[in-house]
C-alpha cells in the first residue's frame, strides 16, 4: 500500500503490488491556450531587443586600444 493506494498485500492478487501513475490520463487544464494581446506582444518584443552591456562595450574598447598599443610597439621595435 502506497499513500492509501493499492493493495494491502500483493499475496494472491496475481500482481507484484507495484503502484504506478496512470500516464495515459489526458488532463484538460494543459490544453487551455492563453492568447496574448497585441500590447503584450509589443512589450515583449521591445524588452527582448536590447543593446550590449555597457561593461562589455567598455572592455571591447580597452582591448582595441591595447591592440593598437601592441602594434605601435612592434612597429617601433622594427624601426629601432
N, C-alpha and C positions, 0 to 999 in steps of 0.2 A: 504494500500500500504506500502510495506516494502522495502526500498532501491530501489525503482523504480520497484519492482517485485510485481505482484499480481494485484488484482482488486482495482479500486478506491474506490468502496464501495461494501459490500457484499450483499447489498439490491437487491433482485430479482434475484440473481445468483444461488440460491439453495445450496450455501455453507455458511460456517460461516466466511470465509475470512481469516482463519488462514493459514499462509505460512510456508511450511516445506521444508527441504532439501530432495533431491532425494537420499535416502540411497541405492537404488538398482543400482546406477551407478557404474560400474566397471572401475577403472582407469588403464590404461595400464602402466603408469610410475612406479607403485608399483610392477609390475610383472617382472621388469628388475632385473636380477641377476648379481651381480658383483663378479666374482670369483677372489680369491687371488692367488698370485704366491707362489711357494714353499719357496722363500726367506722371503716373508711377513709372512707366517705361522710359519716359524722357528723363526723369530724375535719376533713374538707374544708369542710363546711358551717359549722362553728364558726369556722374560721380566715377564711372569706370574710366573715363578719359582724363588722365592726369599727366602732368609734366613730370620729368625726372626729379628725383630728390635733390635738394639744394646741396647736401653734403656730397653726393655723387658728382654733381657738376663741378663743385669746387675741387674735388680730388682729381677729376679729369684735367682741369686747367693746370693744376700743380704738376701733374705728370707730363703734360705737354711742355711746360716751362722747363722742367728738369731735362727732358729730352733735348730741347734746344740748347741748354747749357752744356750737355754732354757732347753734342755735335760741334759746338763752338770750341770746346776744349780740345777735341780731336783735331779740328782744323788748325788751331794754334800750335799744337804739338808738331803737326806736319810742316808748318811754316817755320818752326824753330823759335 
